Amino acid sequence: MKGQPCEICTKPLILQQERFCSIPCRDQALATVNRNRDYGPSPLKGRKMSPEACARMKESRRHVPNSMKRPEVVAKVLATKKRTFDLRGRKGDIALRFKRLKAYRDWRLAVFERDDYRCFDCGERGGRLEAHHIYAFAKYPRLRLVMENGITLCRECHKKTPSYGNRQPGALHIVRSGDSSYS
């Protein structure tokens, strides 16, 4: 005995209780049904609500879970929010503001001039140079503007350092031993 045909593609169905032969046929049928469904205007549209009903709706939107009413839970949530702000918000903002200071720009220029605008690792002159802090910028704030804490690196060599992009904050850049002059 053959099964009923699919409602979309009219292929014969394997099981008699099914309406569609495949998932794509079912999805197509449901899309057509949902597209043709007309819900009409909202039954409350244009009607004035009583002040009591407005107050109930406002209160339902302002619901606070019972756990948030306990002072120890509120204190913990506020401490977490403050800690998150300190680690994510303010710290990055401070570093960005610091790098815009004239003192930082002068330090960077002094490091470039000292190294004769050459990458300390590969010796490339010019190009995309960056001033690298030997002792991490975030971990050692007192050494941020010390000229001995900086070396000139090109972008590629800077990415190879262990502390680039906060991979290992505080890791030192291993400098070459011997003469750093280039021929």
N, CA and C of each residue as an Amber inpcrd file, in Angstrom:
protein
   549
   0.8380000  -1.1740000   0.0000000   0.0000000   0.0000000   0.0000000
   0.8850000   1.2390000   0.0000000   0.6450000   2.1550000  -0.9240000
   1.4390000   3.3680000  -1.0160000   0.9550000   4.3800000   0.0030000
   1.9610000   5.2080000   0.4740000   1.6220000   6.2410000   1.4370000
   1.0220000   7.4620000   0.7610000   0.5640000   8.3700000   1.5690000
   0.0240000   9.6290000   1.0780000   1.1350000  10.4400000   0.4050000
   0.8340000  11.3440000  -0.5120000   1.8720000  12.1840000  -1.1160000
   2.2590000  13.3300000  -0.1810000   3.5070000  13.8020000  -0.3360000
   4.0170000  14.9540000   0.4230000   3.2010000  16.1840000   0.0430000
   2.9010000  17.0470000   1.0040000   2.0790000  18.2280000   0.7390000
   2.7880000  19.2640000  -0.1290000   4.1200000  19.2130000  -0.2050000
   4.8630000  20.2070000  -0.9710000   5.2800000  19.6660000  -2.3320000
   6.0080000  18.5280000  -2.3450000   6.5690000  18.0300000  -3.6050000
   5.7990000  16.8320000  -4.1790000   4.8090000  16.3510000  -3.5060000
   3.9350000  15.2300000  -3.9180000   4.6630000  13.9040000  -4.0980000
   5.8250000  13.7320000  -3.4880000   6.4770000  12.4180000  -3.4890000
   5.7150000  11.5180000  -2.5270000   5.7210000  10.1920000  -2.7610000
   5.0240000   9.3130000  -1.8130000   5.7510000   9.2590000  -0.4680000
   5.0010000   9.2810000   0.6070000   5.5720000   9.2480000   1.9570000
   5.8350000   7.8190000   2.3950000   6.8870000   7.6080000   3.1670000
   7.2320000   6.2840000   3.6630000   6.3210000   5.9130000   4.8270000
   6.1530000   6.8240000   5.7660000   5.2820000   6.5860000   6.9160000
   3.9510000   7.3010000   6.6870000   2.8570000   6.6360000   7.0440000
   1.5410000   7.2020000   6.7780000   1.2110000   8.3910000   7.6730000
   1.8130000   8.4580000   8.8740000   1.4680000   9.5500000   9.7760000
   2.2270000  10.8510000   9.4640000   3.1800000  10.8190000   8.5530000
   3.9330000  12.0150000   8.1830000   3.1540000  12.8700000   7.1970000
   3.4790000  14.1640000   7.1520000   2.8670000  15.0770000   6.1930000
   3.8500000  15.4990000   5.1090000   5.1850000  15.4140000   5.4170000
   6.2020000  15.8880000   4.4790000   7.2570000  14.8040000   4.2830000
   7.8800000  14.7920000   3.0940000   8.8730000  13.7620000   2.7940000
  10.2460000  14.0980000   3.3600000  10.5410000  15.3600000   3.6080000
  11.8760000  15.7410000   4.0880000  11.7930000  17.0170000   4.9230000
  12.8870000  17.3290000   5.5650000  12.9520000  18.5350000   6.3970000
  12.8200000  19.8020000   5.5520000  13.4880000  19.8900000   4.3680000
  13.2990000  21.1020000   3.5570000  11.8360000  21.3350000   3.1650000
  11.0980000  20.2620000   2.8540000   9.6700000  20.4190000   2.5280000
   8.8870000  20.9290000   3.7350000   9.2030000  20.3880000   4.9110000
   8.5200000  20.8400000   6.1230000   8.8150000  22.3130000   6.3900000
  10.1190000  22.7250000   6.2470000  10.4890000  24.1180000   6.4880000
   9.7950000  25.0510000   5.5100000   9.6990000  24.6200000   4.2560000
   9.0220000  25.4380000   3.2470000   7.5500000  25.6210000   3.5990000
   6.9050000  24.5820000   4.0480000   5.4970000  24.6740000   4.4270000
   5.3120000  25.5900000   5.6310000   6.1910000  25.4600000   6.6280000
   6.0770000  26.2970000   7.8260000   6.3440000  27.7560000   7.4920000
   7.2830000  28.0190000   6.5930000   7.5610000  29.4000000   6.1970000
   6.3470000  30.0120000   5.5220000   5.6790000  29.2370000   4.6900000
   4.4800000  29.7320000   4.0120000   3.3800000  30.0180000   5.0200000
   3.2060000  29.1350000   5.9990000   2.1650000  29.3230000   7.0100000
   2.4660000  30.5590000   7.8390000   3.7180000  30.7150000   8.2930000
   4.0650000  31.8600000   9.1270000   3.9700000  33.1690000   8.3530000
   4.2900000  33.1420000   7.0790000   4.2430000  34.3460000   6.2740000
   2.7830000  34.7770000   6.0570000   1.8730000  33.8280000   5.9370000
   0.4710000  34.1460000   5.6700000  -0.3290000  34.4330000   6.9330000
   0.2340000  34.1860000   8.0880000  -0.5040000  34.3750000   9.3360000
  -0.6540000  35.8660000   9.6190000  -1.8420000  36.2920000   9.8950000
  -2.1020000  37.6860000  10.1990000  -2.5970000  37.7550000  11.6360000
  -1.7930000  38.3680000  12.4840000  -2.1720000  38.4400000  13.8880000
  -3.1410000  39.5790000  14.1480000  -3.1810000  40.5490000  13.2540000
  -4.0760000  41.6790000  13.4440000  -3.5080000  42.6550000  14.4590000
  -4.2000000  43.7320000  14.6750000  -3.7090000  44.7310000  15.6220000
  -3.8200000  44.2170000  17.0550000  -3.0330000  44.7880000  17.9170000
  -3.0620000  44.4080000  19.3220000  -4.4150000  44.7630000  19.9220000
  -4.9680000  43.8940000  20.7400000  -6.2790000  44.2050000  21.3270000
  -6.2210000  45.4140000  22.2540000  -5.0160000  45.7850000  22.7480000
  -4.9070000  46.9340000  23.6580000  -4.5590000  48.2190000  22.9220000
  -4.3160000  48.1390000  21.6140000  -3.8790000  49.3060000  20.8760000
  -4.9880000  50.3660000  20.8640000  -4.5810000  51.5790000  21.2550000
  -5.5320000  52.6850000  21.2540000  -6.3880000  52.7710000  22.5000000
  -6.2860000  51.8260000  23.4070000  -7.1020000  51.8530000  24.6180000
  -6.2930000  52.4560000  25.7480000  -6.9430000  53.1970000  26.5780000
  -6.2920000  53.7900000  27.7440000  -6.2830000  52.7770000  28.8750000
  -5.1300000  52.7170000  29.5680000  -5.0200000  51.8030000  30.7090000
  -5.3310000  52.5690000  31.9780000  -5.8650000  51.8550000  32.9320000
  -6.1640000  52.4940000  34.2100000  -4.8470000  52.7550000  34.9470000
  -4.8330000  53.7230000  35.8520000  -3.6010000  54.0010000  36.6200000
  -3.1250000  52.7840000  37.4100000  -4.0660000  51.9500000  37.8990000
  -3.6690000  50.7520000  38.6420000  -2.9440000  49.7660000  37.7240000
  -3.4760000  49.6090000  36.5070000  -2.8460000  48.6940000  35.5480000
  -1.4560000  49.2010000  35.1660000  -1.3220000  50.5200000  34.9750000
   0.0030000  51.1000000  34.6770000   0.9720000  50.8320000  35.8150000
   0.5210000  50.9950000  37.0560000   1.3840000  50.7710000  38.2140000
   1.8110000  49.3080000  38.2880000   0.8690000  48.3710000  38.0100000
   1.2210000  46.9430000  38.0450000   2.2630000  46.6130000  36.9710000
   2.0970000  47.1600000  35.7640000   3.0700000  46.9010000  34.7000000
   4.4370000  47.4660000  35.0490000   4.4420000  48.6650000  35.6170000
   5.7060000  49.2920000  35.9910000   6.4110000  48.4650000  37.0670000
   5.6500000  47.9860000  38.0280000   6.2150000  47.1640000  39.1130000
   6.7480000  45.8370000  38.5820000   6.0660000  45.2510000  37.6080000
   6.5240000  43.9660000  37.0720000   7.8470000  44.1250000  36.3240000
   8.0530000  45.2860000  35.6990000   9.3180000  45.5180000  34.9990000
  10.4570000  45.8090000  35.9730000  10.1010000  46.2530000  37.1820000
  11.1080000  46.6370000  38.1560000  11.4090000  45.5120000  39.1570000
  10.9700000  44.3070000  38.8700000  11.1080000  43.1910000  39.8050000
  12.5870000  42.9010000  40.1120000  12.8910000  42.7680000  41.3910000
  14.2350000  42.4160000  41.8370000  14.1490000  41.0410000  42.4850000
  15.0090000  40.0910000  42.0780000  14.9560000  38.7700000  42.7010000
  15.2110000  38.8610000  44.2030000  14.6500000  37.9160000  44.9520000
  14.8050000  37.9180000  46.4050000  16.2620000  37.8250000  46.8280000
  17.0820000  37.1090000  46.0610000  18.4840000  36.9720000  46.4440000
  19.1990000  38.3120000  46.4130000  18.7490000  39.2400000  45.5470000
  19.4090000  40.5390000  45.4560000  19.0290000  41.4720000  46.5960000
  18.0740000  41.0790000  47.4260000  17.6650000  41.9280000  48.5340000
  18.5490000  41.7170000  49.7590000  19.3260000  40.6340000  49.7610000
  20.2170000  40.3830000  50.8950000  21.4580000  41.2620000  50.7700000
  21.8690000  41.9360000  51.8480000  22.9880000  42.8830000  51.7700000
  24.3080000  42.2390000  51.3450000  24.5600000  40.9940000  51.7820000
  25.8340000  40.3640000  51.4210000  25.9050000  40.0600000  49.9240000
  24.7660000  39.7260000  49.3260000  24.7370000  39.4630000  47.8830000
  24.9390000  40.7630000  47.1160000  24.2910000  41.8280000  47.5660000
  24.4390000  43.1310000  46.9050000  25.8920000  43.5900000  46.9850000
  26.5200000  43.4330000  48.1570000  27.9180000  43.8450000  48.3100000
  28.8310000  43.0450000  47.3850000  28.5820000  41.7560000  47.2560000
  29.4010000  40.9120000  46.3900000  29.2620000  41.3170000  44.9240000
  28.0300000  41.5990000  44.4990000  27.7900000  42.0150000  43.1100000
  28.4740000  43.3440000  42.8280000  28.3550000  44.2860000  43.7410000
  28.9970000  45.5880000  43.5440000  30.5080000  45.4640000  43.5110000
  31.0770000  44.6030000  44.3680000  32.5280000  44.3980000  44.3580000
  32.9810000  43.7870000  43.0400000  32.2080000  42.8460000  42.5090000
  32.5490000  42.2270000  41.2290000  32.5010000  43.2550000  40.1090000
  31.4720000  44.0970000  40.1070000  31.3780000  45.1310000  39.0810000
  32.5520000  46.0880000  39.1670000  32.9490000  46.4900000  40.3650000
  34.0610000  47.4140000  40.5300000  35.3560000  46.7710000  40.0690000
  35.5700000  45.5050000  40.4240000  36.7910000  44.8010000  40.0310000
  36.8680000  44.6750000  38.5090000  35.7580000  44.3620000  37.8750000
  35.7320000  44.2360000  36.4240000  36.0680000  45.5700000  35.7810000
  35.5230000  46.6390000  36.3140000  35.8090000  47.9560000  35.7590000
  37.2780000  48.2910000  35.9180000  37.8570000  47.9810000  37.0830000
  39.2670000  48.2800000  37.3060000  40.1530000  47.5190000  36.3280000
  39.8580000  46.2400000  36.0940000  40.7200000  45.4340000  35.2400000
  40.5090000  45.7260000  33.7650000  39.2740000  45.9440000  33.3380000
  39.0010000  46.0690000  31.9060000  38.8910000  47.5080000  31.4500000
  38.2500000  48.3380000  32.2520000  37.9620000  49.6870000  31.7920000
  39.0670000  50.6750000  32.0540000  39.3540000  50.9220000  33.3000000
  40.2670000  52.0050000  33.6450000  41.6970000  51.6990000  33.2680000
  42.1330000  50.4500000  33.4130000  43.5330000  50.1270000  33.1690000
  43.9190000  50.3990000  31.7220000  43.1060000  49.9370000  30.7850000
  43.3900000  50.1790000  29.3790000  43.3420000  51.6610000  29.0590000
  42.4150000  52.3630000  29.6910000  42.2700000  53.7850000  29.4620000
  43.5040000  54.5300000  29.9630000  44.0460000  54.1270000  31.1030000
  45.2350000  54.7700000  31.6560000  46.4240000  54.5660000  30.7230000
  46.6060000  53.3510000  30.2200000  47.7230000  53.0870000  29.3210000
  47.6030000  53.9250000  28.0560000  46.4020000  54.0350000  27.5150000
  46.2070000  54.8200000  26.3080000  46.4830000  56.2960000  26.5660000
  45.9800000  56.8070000  27.6760000  46.2380000  58.2170000  28.0050000
  47.7170000  58.4620000  28.2360000  48.4010000  57.5070000  28.8830000
  49.8250000  57.6710000  29.1500000  50.6170000  57.7270000  27.8510000
  50.2570000  56.8980000  26.8900000  50.9940000  56.8670000  25.6310000
  50.7760000  58.1040000  24.7800000  49.7750000  58.9050000  25.1240000
  49.5550000  60.1690000  24.4180000  50.3270000  61.3240000  25.0330000
  50.9250000  61.1220000  26.1940000  51.6650000  62.1970000  26.8620000
  52.9290000  62.5590000  26.0880000  53.3330000  63.8190000  26.2120000
  54.5370000  64.2810000  25.5320000  55.7660000  63.5770000  26.0900000
  55.8000000  63.3100000  27.3960000  56.9540000  62.6350000  27.9940000
  57.1460000  61.2430000  27.3840000  56.0470000  60.5330000  27.1590000
  56.1500000  59.2000000  26.5580000  56.6210000  59.2960000  25.1080000
  56.0790000  60.2550000  24.3640000  56.5060000  60.4100000  22.9690000
  57.9820000  60.7890000  22.8910000  58.4540000  61.6290000  23.8340000
  59.8800000  61.9850000  23.8680000  60.7380000  60.7680000  24.1910000
  60.2890000  59.9140000  25.1410000  61.0270000  58.6890000  25.4830000
  61.1380000  57.7820000  24.2640000  60.0390000  57.6290000  23.5560000
  60.0100000  56.7730000  22.3770000  60.9740000  57.2850000  21.3120000
  60.9630000  58.5850000  21.0770000  61.8650000  59.1800000  20.0920000
  63.3230000  59.0250000  20.5170000  63.5950000  59.1920000  21.8180000
  64.9610000  59.0380000  22.3280000  65.4600000  57.6030000  22.1450000
  64.5750000  56.6130000  22.3510000  64.9640000  55.2070000  22.1560000
  65.2710000  54.9560000  20.6830000  64.4430000  55.4960000  19.7850000
  64.6950000  55.3320000  18.3530000  66.0300000  55.9580000  17.9530000
  66.3010000  57.1660000  18.4470000  67.5510000  57.8500000  18.0900000
  68.7660000  57.1240000  18.6550000  68.6550000  56.6190000  19.8810000
  69.7650000  55.8930000  20.4750000  70.1170000  54.6510000  19.6630000
  69.0900000  53.9470000  19.1660000  69.3070000  52.7250000  18.3880000
  69.4600000  53.0060000  16.8980000  69.5670000  54.2920000  16.5200000
  69.7990000  54.7070000  15.1350000  68.6920000  54.2090000  14.2090000
  67.4670000  54.1850000  14.7130000  66.2950000  53.7770000  13.9340000
  66.4810000  52.4020000  13.2900000  67.1000000  51.4810000  14.0390000
  67.2990000  50.1060000  13.5670000  66.6490000  49.1400000  14.5500000
  66.1070000  48.0620000  13.9850000  65.5550000  47.0070000  14.8270000
  66.7010000  46.3400000  15.5750000  66.5340000  46.1410000  16.8580000
  67.6050000  45.5590000  17.6670000  67.8400000  44.0960000  17.3130000
  66.8260000  43.3650000  16.8880000  66.9820000  41.9400000  16.5910000
  67.4550000  41.6760000  15.1620000  66.7520000  42.2110000  14.1790000
  67.0830000  41.8640000  12.7960000  67.9390000  42.9100000  12.1000000
  68.0600000  44.1110000  12.6710000  68.9110000  45.1380000  12.0920000
  68.2560000  45.9520000  10.9970000  66.9710000  45.7420000  10.7220000
  66.2890000  46.5030000   9.6770000  66.2430000  47.9760000  10.0630000
  66.5780000  48.8190000   9.1250000  66.5740000  50.2670000   9.3840000
  65.2830000  50.8590000   8.8350000  64.6430000  51.7000000   9.6330000
  63.3870000  52.3070000   9.2170000  62.2640000  51.2970000   9.2590000
  61.2770000  51.4610000   8.4000000  60.1480000  50.5310000   8.3830000
  59.1970000  50.8070000   9.5340000  58.4880000  49.7970000   9.9440000
  57.4970000  49.9280000  11.0150000  58.1740000  49.6380000  12.3570000
  58.7520000  50.6530000  12.9580000  59.4900000  50.4730000  14.2140000
  58.5850000  50.7340000  15.4100000  58.8630000  50.0060000  16.4900000
  58.1200000  50.1690000  17.7350000  59.1050000  50.1920000  18.8890000
  58.8000000  51.0030000  19.8910000  59.6210000  51.0420000  21.0990000
  59.1010000  49.9790000  22.0530000  59.9630000  49.0250000  22.3940000
  59.5650000  47.9040000  23.2500000  60.1080000  48.1160000  24.6520000
  59.2490000  47.8990000  25.6470000  59.6860000  47.9660000  27.0470000
  60.2760000  46.6090000  27.4380000  61.5120000  46.5940000  27.8770000
  62.1590000  45.3430000  28.2930000  61.4310000  44.8000000  29.5290000
  61.2350000  45.6640000  30.5300000  60.3950000  45.3120000  31.6700000
  58.9900000  45.8090000  31.3380000  58.0000000  44.9710000  31.5050000
  56.6400000  45.2130000  31.0130000  56.0830000  46.5560000  31.4710000
  55.4140000  47.2130000  30.5470000  54.8050000  48.5250000  30.7630000
  53.8230000  48.4840000  31.9360000  52.9990000  47.4380000  32.0100000
  51.9570000  47.3530000  33.0400000  52.5220000  46.9630000  34.3990000
  53.5330000  46.1090000  34.4220000  54.0520000  45.5920000  35.6990000
  55.0250000  46.5380000  36.3760000  55.7390000  47.3410000  35.5990000
  56.7870000  48.2030000  36.1580000  56.5290000  49.6560000  35.7620000
  55.5580000  50.3190000  36.4060000  55.2190000  51.6860000  36.0100000
  56.3510000  52.6810000  36.2320000  57.2320000  52.4130000  37.1800000
  58.3440000  53.3430000  37.4300000  59.3990000  53.3040000  36.3250000
  59.4170000  52.2260000  35.5630000  60.4150000  52.0980000  34.5060000
  59.8750000  52.4780000  33.1250000  58.6820000  53.0220000  33.0770000
  58.0760000  53.3260000  31.7760000  58.8630000  54.3430000  30.9700000
  59.4510000  55.3080000  31.6280000  60.1570000  56.3700000  30.9190000
  61.6650000  56.3080000  31.0890000  62.1880000  55.2060000  31.6150000
  63.6340000  55.0300000  31.7460000  64.1690000  54.5520000  30.4070000
  65.1350000  55.2810000  29.8570000  65.6080000  54.9840000  28.5020000
  66.2420000  53.6080000  28.4000000  66.8840000  53.1210000  29.4650000
  67.5210000  51.8040000  29.4420000  66.4900000  50.6720000  29.4000000
  65.2400000  50.9770000  29.6840000  64.1780000  49.9690000  29.6510000
  63.5710000  49.8300000  28.2610000  64.0600000  50.5760000  27.2870000
  63.4570000  50.5050000  25.9660000  64.4400000  50.0690000  24.9030000
  63.9590000  49.3220000  23.9150000  64.7510000  48.9880000  22.7340000
  63.8590000  49.1560000  21.5110000  64.4860000  49.3670000  20.3650000
  63.7530000  49.5350000  19.1180000  63.6070000  48.1890000  18.4400000
  62.3740000  47.8480000  18.0820000  62.0990000  46.6010000  17.3680000
  61.1700000  46.8980000  16.1960000  61.3300000  46.1500000  15.1050000
  60.3570000  46.2450000  14.0220000  59.1040000  45.4750000  14.4460000
  58.0160000  45.6560000  13.7380000  56.7430000  45.0410000  14.1070000
  56.8590000  43.5230000  14.1950000  57.5270000  42.8780000  13.2200000
  57.6330000  41.4160000  13.2030000  58.4280000  40.9020000  14.4020000
  59.5590000  41.5500000  14.6990000  60.3610000  41.1160000  15.8530000
  59.6440000  41.4100000  17.1680000  58.8780000  42.4930000  17.2240000
  58.1430000  42.8220000  18.4360000  57.0810000  41.7630000  18.7220000
  56.4500000  41.2410000  17.6700000  55.4410000  40.1970000  17.8570000
  56.0500000  38.9010000  18.3770000  57.3420000  38.6950000  18.1600000
  58.0120000  37.4770000  18.6220000  58.3870000  37.5340000  20.0940000
  58.3530000  38.7100000  20.7090000  58.7400000  38.8200000  22.1220000
  57.7080000  38.1150000  22.9940000  58.1380000  37.5400000  24.1010000
  57.1970000  36.7870000  24.9490000  56.1380000  37.6580000  25.6160000
  56.3810000  38.9630000  25.7450000  55.4080000  39.8140000  26.4330000
  54.5270000  40.5890000  25.4780000  54.6100000  40.3620000  24.1800000
  53.8040000  41.1160000  23.2120000  52.3250000  40.7890000  23.3840000
  51.5020000  41.8190000  23.4520000  50.0610000  41.6190000  23.5640000
  49.6410000  40.9680000  24.8650000  50.3770000  41.1680000  25.9490000
  50.0650000  40.6130000  27.2780000  50.0160000  39.0940000  27.2850000
  50.8620000  38.4430000  26.4770000  50.8950000  36.9780000  26.5290000
  51.4200000  36.5110000  27.8740000  52.5500000  37.0770000  28.2830000
  53.1180000  36.7820000  29.6060000  53.5210000  38.1170000  30.2180000
  52.6110000  38.7910000  30.8940000  52.9650000  40.0920000  31.4570000
  54.1620000  39.9880000  32.3790000  55.1070000  40.8680000  32.1890000
  56.2920000  40.9020000  33.0400000  57.4540000  40.1050000  32.5050000
  57.2840000  39.3620000  31.4230000  58.3870000  38.5870000  30.8680000
  59.4060000  39.5200000  30.2420000  60.6570000  39.1710000  30.3600000
  61.7230000  40.0030000  29.8250000  62.0110000  39.6390000  28.3830000
  62.4430000  40.6380000  27.6340000  62.8890000  40.3820000  26.2700000
  64.3540000  39.9760000  26.3580000  64.7040000  38.8420000  25.7910000
  66.0720000  38.3650000  25.8520000  66.8720000  39.0790000  24.7570000
  67.8520000  39.8610000  25.2020000  68.6390000  40.6370000  24.2520000
  69.8640000  39.8450000  23.8440000  70.4010000  40.1650000  22.6630000
  71.5790000  39.4620000  22.1710000  72.8000000  39.8420000  23.0100000
  73.6690000  38.9070000  23.1620000  74.9130000  39.2050000  23.8730000
  75.9320000  39.6920000  22.8550000  76.8610000  40.4730000  23.3280000
  77.9080000  40.9520000  22.4360000  77.5780000  42.3050000  21.8510000
  78.2710000  42.6430000  20.7900000  78.1520000  43.9390000  20.1720000
  76.8180000  44.0530000  19.4370000  76.1540000  45.2030000  19.5950000
  74.8660000  45.3920000  18.9270000  74.9940000  46.2640000  17.6980000
  76.2130000  46.4770000  17.2160000  76.3690000  47.2890000  16.0140000
  76.1490000  46.4340000  14.7870000  75.6780000  47.0450000  13.7310000
  75.3780000  46.3320000  12.5180000  76.3090000  46.7920000  11.4210000
  76.6090000  45.8830000  10.5020000  77.5080000  46.2620000   9.4000000
  76.7190000  46.6400000   8.1720000
